[in-house]
Amino acid sequence: MLLEPAARNTAPAIAAAAFYTLEHYGDEAILLVLPADHHLADDSEWQQAVTQGVIQAEQNHLVTFGIKATAPETAYGYIVPGAAVADSTAAYRIKQFTEKPSAAAAAALLSSGNVYWNSGIFMFKASVLLQQLQIFRPDIYLQCQKALARPQPDLDFIRLDQAEFKQCPAESIDYAVMEHTKAAVVVPIASPWSDLGSWSSLWQLSEKDQRGNVHLGQVVQHNSTNNFVYAEAGLVATVGLTDTVVIQTKDAVLVAAKDQVQQVKAIVQQLKTEGDTAYQVHRQVYRPWGNYDVIEQGRGYQVKRIRVLPGESLSLQSHQHRAEHWVVVAGTAKVTIDGTEQLLQANQSIYIPQHCVHALANPSKDVLELIEVQTGDYIDEDDIVRYQDRYGRV
């Protein structure tokens, strides 16, 4: 697994994968590029499309998979096919790409009767993709090559060089290559498809109750119809609600009209503009050793629930501005404070004064759970001085 140190869209991500594949598996190796959040309802139709994609990729074509357009959707890109590829009845040259058209343009494309949605799924030889990328976007090619020249192993992951990758332009594979190359072909997928691009998409795909509602978690709906309600952190009740999406997580609550839910992007942009970190800082944070959940915080204090996986450990560290009190809830904790080690079991606790060099480890085969109470005049995560860390963090 290759880890990107920064978001740079799909062209750099695919290029990095292609460079790695080319180095380890050779010129003939084929990549199947799949977004993580698609739903394909018919496995057999999908498998047939992939089989046809392999045939085309072996002939040095860059394959994109198309979904037969059935409505004038403005959230999808469109592909107009041209002539059939020689010796094939299941692949076509690409006559035109149209990226997320207006409603009128989408309706015009649909009326032509022969147009596909761009699924965002691709297949090609790593070597061929890189050849085309070098022609059309040599800047992306070069930066990704540099980023992979100095990889940083991290357990089961490979981290791309941060400085080099951050200099790479952010660009989609569609704009960088597919809309320019003469080697592109489209292979239709007959399976029903959704890009799961919104909560309303999940509502459409999910099993509904007699009033058209979908609910996950602790939800009670009264006199409500056609809603999608997700409750992660407690009871959510609706009364007299129609065609609405309600998403409750530990961090925030979203309430949106089902046909406008994609405009949540505007909320994210507003938070960015106002300097509010809520769009990127979450209550539950995952680390190589496990995770923690910020369950309460206020001026001068913060309370976390910490879970340490079996055999894992936090870094040897100290804090300049805060003290900590640990209460073990379950499992066994090996605690080191200024060179002295001790084991703590459930219902036992320990105090870590400010400036003390300390570490926490889970020596058992069970998950360690504890409550951490931080107190001090500064309790942000950057108040950590690390002396040793098995994960290579500084």
C-alpha positions in Angstrom: 0.0 0.0 0.0 1.4 3.3 -1.1 0.5 6.3 1.1 0.2 9.8 -0.3 1.6 12.5 2.0 -0.8 15.1 0.4 -3.9 15.1 -1.7 -3.0 15.6 -5.4 -6.0 14.1 -7.2 -6.1 11.0 -9.2 -3.3 11.5 -11.9 -0.4 11.6 -9.4 -1.9 8.8 -7.3 -2.2 6.5 -10.4 1.2 7.6 -11.6 2.8 6.6 -8.3 1.1 3.2 -8.5 2.2 2.8 -12.1 5.8 3.5 -11.3 5.8 1.0 -8.5 4.1 -1.6 -10.6 6.4 -1.1 -13.5 9.5 -1.5 -11.2 8.2 -4.6 -9.5 6.1 -6.4 -12.1 7.4 -5.3 -15.5 6.2 -3.7 -18.7 3.2 -6.0 -19.2 1.6 -5.5 -15.8 -1.9 -4.2 -15.9 -3.5 -1.8 -13.4 -7.2 -1.8 -12.6 -8.0 1.6 -11.0 -11.1 1.6 -8.8 -12.7 4.3 -6.7 -13.4 3.0 -3.2 -17.1 4.1 -3.1 -18.9 2.6 -6.1 -21.7 0.1 -6.1 -22.0 -2.4 -8.9 -25.1 -4.6 -8.5 -24.3 -7.4 -11.0 -21.1 -9.3 -10.4 -21.3 -11.3 -13.7 -21.7 -8.2 -15.8 -18.9 -6.5 -14.0 -16.6 -9.5 -14.5 -17.4 -9.6 -18.2 -16.5 -5.9 -18.5 -13.2 -6.4 -16.7 -12.4 -9.4 -18.9 -12.9 -7.2 -22.0 -10.9 -4.5 -20.4 -7.9 -6.8 -20.0 -8.1 -7.7 -23.7 -8.0 -4.0 -24.6 -5.3 -3.2 -22.1 -3.1 -5.9 -23.6 -3.4 -4.1 -26.9 -1.9 -1.0 -25.3 -5.2 0.8 -25.0 -6.2 3.0 -22.1 -9.5 1.7 -21.0 -12.3 3.7 -19.2 -15.5 1.9 -18.2 -18.8 3.6 -19.1 -22.2 3.3 -17.6 -25.2 3.8 -20.0 -26.6 7.2 -19.1 -30.3 7.0 -18.0 -30.9 10.5 -16.7 -29.5 14.0 -17.3 -27.2 13.9 -14.2 -25.0 16.9 -13.8 -22.7 15.3 -11.2 -21.1 12.9 -13.7 -18.8 13.2 -16.6 -20.0 11.9 -20.0 -18.4 9.9 -22.7 -19.6 9.9 -26.3 -18.4 6.7 -28.0 -17.1 6.6 -31.6 -16.4 3.6 -33.8 -16.0 0.1 -32.4 -12.4 -1.0 -31.8 -11.2 -3.5 -34.5 -12.1 -7.1 -33.7 -14.3 -6.1 -30.8 -18.0 -5.6 -30.2 -17.5 -4.5 -26.6 -15.1 -1.6 -26.8 -15.3 1.8 -28.6 -13.0 4.6 -29.5 -13.8 7.8 -27.6 -15.3 10.6 -29.6 -15.9 13.1 -26.8 -15.5 13.7 -23.1 -17.8 16.1 -21.3 -17.0 16.9 -17.7 -20.0 17.5 -15.4 -22.2 19.4 -17.9 -25.0 21.9 -17.1 -28.5 20.5 -16.9 -29.3 21.6 -20.4 -26.1 20.1 -21.8 -26.7 16.9 -19.9 -30.2 16.7 -21.4 -28.8 17.3 -24.9 -26.3 14.5 -24.5 -28.9 12.1 -23.2 -31.2 12.8 -26.1 -28.5 11.6 -28.5 -29.3 8.1 -27.3 -25.7 6.9 -27.2 -23.8 8.3 -24.3 -22.2 6.9 -21.2 -21.4 8.2 -17.7 -17.7 8.2 -16.9 -17.5 5.7 -14.0 -14.0 6.7 -12.9 -12.8 3.1 -13.3 -9.8 2.6 -15.6 -7.6 -0.2 -16.8 -4.2 0.0 -18.6 -0.7 -1.2 -18.6 1.4 0.7 -16.1 4.0 1.3 -18.9 1.5 2.6 -21.4 -0.1 5.0 -18.9 3.3 6.4 -18.0 4.3 6.8 -21.6 1.1 8.9 -22.2 1.5 10.8 -19.0 5.1 11.7 -20.0 3.7 13.1 -23.3 0.8 15.2 -21.9 1.9 16.0 -18.4 5.7 15.6 -18.0 5.6 17.7 -14.8 3.4 15.1 -13.0 5.5 12.3 -14.5 8.7 13.8 -13.2 7.5 14.7 -9.7 5.9 11.2 -9.1 9.1 9.6 -10.3 11.0 11.6 -7.8 8.5 10.9 -5.0 8.9 7.1 -5.5 12.7 7.3 -5.9 13.0 7.7 -2.2 10.2 5.7 -0.6 9.9 5.4 3.2 8.9 2.0 4.4 6.4 2.1 7.4 5.3 -1.3 8.7 3.2 -2.7 5.8 3.0 0.7 4.0 5.3 2.6 1.7 5.2 6.4 2.1 6.0 8.6 -0.9 8.6 11.2 -0.4 6.7 14.1 1.1 8.7 17.1 -0.3 8.7 15.8 -3.8 5.1 14.7 -3.9 3.8 18.0 -2.5 5.4 19.7 -5.5 3.3 17.6 -7.9 0.4 19.5 -9.6 -3.0 18.3 -8.5 -4.8 17.0 -11.5 -7.3 14.2 -12.4 -6.4 11.4 -14.7 -9.2 12.5 -17.0 -7.8 16.0 -17.6 -4.1 14.9 -17.5 -4.3 12.0 -20.0 -7.7 10.5 -21.0 -9.1 13.6 -22.7 -6.0 14.1 -24.8 -4.7 10.6 -25.7 -5.6 8.8 -28.9 -5.1 5.5 -27.1 -8.3 5.7 -25.0 -11.3 3.4 -25.4 -14.5 2.9 -23.5 -15.8 -0.5 -22.4 -19.5 -0.4 -21.3 -20.6 -1.9 -18.0 -24.1 -3.4 -18.1 -24.4 -3.7 -14.4 -26.6 -1.2 -12.4 -24.2 1.3 -10.9 -24.0 4.1 -8.4 -21.0 6.2 -7.4 -22.4 6.6 -3.9 -21.6 10.2 -4.2 -24.1 11.4 -1.6 -26.2 10.2 1.3 -29.2 10.3 -1.0 -27.5 7.7 -3.1 -27.3 5.4 -0.1 -31.0 6.0 0.5 -31.8 4.9 -3.1 -29.8 1.7 -2.7 -30.9 0.8 0.8 -33.9 -1.3 2.0 -36.7 1.0 3.1 -39.5 0.6 5.6 -43.2 1.0 4.6 -42.9 4.8 4.6 -39.8 4.9 2.5 -37.4 5.6 5.4 -33.9 4.2 5.9 -32.4 4.4 9.3 -29.2 3.1 10.8 -28.5 3.2 14.5 -30.8 4.3 17.3 -33.5 6.0 15.3 -37.2 6.7 15.9 -39.3 8.2 13.1 -42.9 9.4 13.6 -45.1 10.6 10.8 -42.0 10.8 8.6 -41.4 9.6 5.0 -38.6 9.0 2.5 -35.8 10.0 4.9 -32.3 8.7 5.4 -31.3 8.9 9.1 -27.9 7.8 10.5 -27.3 7.8 14.2 -23.8 7.1 15.5 -23.7 8.6 19.0 -27.2 8.4 20.5 -30.9 8.6 19.8 -32.2 10.5 16.8 -35.9 11.2 16.5 -37.8 12.7 13.6 -41.4 14.1 13.6 -43.2 15.1 10.4 -40.0 15.0 8.3 -40.0 14.3 4.6 -37.3 13.8 2.0 -34.5 14.7 4.4 -31.1 13.4 5.3 -30.0 13.4 8.9 -26.5 12.4 9.8 -25.4 12.3 13.4 -21.8 11.4 14.2 -19.6 12.0 17.3 -18.4 15.2 15.7 -21.3 16.9 14.1 -24.9 16.7 12.8 -25.9 17.3 9.2 -29.6 18.0 8.3 -30.2 18.5 4.6 -32.9 18.3 2.0 -32.3 15.0 0.2 -32.1 16.7 -3.2 -29.5 19.3 -2.0 -27.3 17.1 0.2 -24.3 17.4 -2.2 -24.1 21.1 -1.3 -22.4 20.0 2.0 -19.3 21.0 0.1 -20.4 24.6 0.6 -20.4 24.1 4.3 -16.9 22.7 4.3 -15.7 25.7 2.3 -17.4 28.0 4.7 -15.6 26.4 7.6 -12.3 26.7 5.8 -13.0 30.4 5.1 -13.8 31.1 8.7 -10.8 29.2 10.0 -12.9 26.6 11.8 -11.0 23.3 12.0 -14.1 21.2 12.4 -13.9 20.1 8.8 -10.6 18.3 9.4 -10.3 17.6 13.1 -12.3 14.6 14.4 -13.1 13.3 17.8 -11.9 9.8 17.1 -8.3 9.7 15.8 -6.4 6.7 14.6 -2.8 6.0 15.2 -0.5 3.1 14.4 -0.9 1.8 18.0 -4.7 2.1 18.1 -7.0 5.1 18.5 -8.3 7.7 20.9 -11.6 9.5 21.3 -11.9 13.0 22.7 -15.0 12.5 24.9 -14.9 15.9 26.8 -12.8 19.1 26.7 -12.9 22.5 28.1 -10.6 25.3 29.1 -7.5 23.8 30.7 -8.6 20.2 30.4 -9.3 17.3 28.0 -10.6 13.8 28.5 -9.8 11.0 26.1 -10.7 7.3 25.8 -7.6 5.5 24.6 -7.4 2.0 23.0 -4.0 0.4 22.5 -3.8 -2.7 20.4 -2.1 -5.9 21.7 1.7 -5.6 21.6 1.6 -2.0 20.6 3.1 1.1 22.4 3.0 4.9 22.3 6.2 6.8 22.0 8.6 7.7 24.8 7.6 11.3 25.3 7.1 14.3 27.5 4.8 17.3 27.6 5.9 20.9 28.4 2.5 22.3 29.2 0.2 19.6 30.6 0.0 16.7 33.1 -1.9 13.5 32.6 -3.9 11.1 34.8 -4.5 7.6 33.4 -7.2 5.2 34.6 -7.1 1.7 33.2 -10.6 0.5 32.3 -9.7 -2.9 30.7 -6.5 -4.8 29.9 -3.0 -4.4 31.2 -0.9 -1.2 30.9 2.9 -1.1 31.1 3.7 2.4 32.2 7.2 3.9 32.2 7.8 7.2 34.0 11.4 8.6 34.2 12.9 5.2 33.6 10.7 3.3 36.2 8.3 0.7 34.8 5.1 -0.7 36.4 2.1 -2.7 35.4 -1.4 -1.5 35.9 -4.6 -3.5 35.8 -8.3 -2.5 35.5 -9.4 0.1 38.1 -5.8 1.2 38.8 -4.6 4.6 37.9 -1.4 6.7 37.7 -0.4 10.4 37.5 2.1 11.7 35.0 3.4 15.1 36.0 4.3 17.8 33.5 7.8 17.4 32.0 8.1 13.7 33.0 9.5 11.4 30.3 6.9 8.6 30.0 5.6 5.8 27.8 2.6 3.5 27.6 2.5 0.0 26.2 0.1 -2.9 26.0 2.1 -6.1 26.8 -1.0 -8.4 26.7 -3.0 -10.2 24.0 -6.1 -8.1 24.8 -6.9 -4.5 23.9 -5.9 -2.0 26.5 -8.5 0.7 27.3 -8.0 3.6 29.5 -9.3 7.1 30.3 -6.8 9.9 30.1 -7.4 13.2 31.8 -5.2 16.0 30.6 -4.8 19.3 32.6 -2.7 22.3 31.8 -2.6 25.7 30.1 -2.0 24.1 26.6 -3.4 20.7 25.6 -3.1 20.6 21.8 -1.5 17.5 20.2 1.6 19.4 19.2 2.7 19.6 22.9 4.7 16.3 22.5 8.5 15.9 22.6 9.3 12.4 21.3 12.5 10.6 22.4 11.8 7.1 20.9 9.1 6.0 18.6 8.8 2.5 17.0 6.8 4.1 14.1 9.4 6.6 13.1 7.4 9.7 14.1 9.2 12.9 15.3 
